[in-house]
Every structure is written in C-alpha cells, then in structure tokens.
Amino acid sequence: MAKSALRYTPAGIAVFEGAFVHEGTVSEAGVERKLAFEFSTVALGAIAQALEREPLGALLTLAGFIAPRTRRSTRLVLHITEYEIGS
C-alpha cells in the first residue's frame, strides 16, 4: 500500500488516496492464472481516517465500487466503503 497525506474537502470530509497491490490466482476456462497488479483507491470520511492509521504493507480485504477518477476520465479508481484487516 502507498498512501498520500490525508486531506480534507472544503466541507471538512476526510479524503484518503492510495495505491494497493493485489497478488493471487484465479481459474479462467479451467486454467490457473496468476495475477499481480497495482490499483488506485480513494476513501471518504471515517473509512479514510481509519485507513490513514493502517501501516504500509498491511494485508487488507477491501470492499467498495469502481468508478472513473473524474466525470470525464477513463482512469478507474476503487472507492473503498469498508475494509477488514487480514485475509
């Protein structure tokens, strides 16, 4: 995990921006496939503040939704709405 400094919107909402790495295997058409990639994330409010306290390199299970970074962007970002430590 890489993270930038916690920032706040003009309305006072905490914003966490970071990058996570996923490594694992999946089965596709009966063939095992190894995956290893980095992806960008954003979280708001209490989740942002909690993620800011997590140490770099922590194993986390993330949940949320994928959306374009901005309205006109083609770059996708995972918006974290919850997470668990471990797994």
Secondary structure, 3 states (H helix, E strand, C coil): CEECCCEECCCCCEEEEEEEEEEEEEEECCEEEEEEEEEEEEEEHHHHHHHHHCCCCCCEEEEEEEEECCCCCCCEEEEEEEEEECC
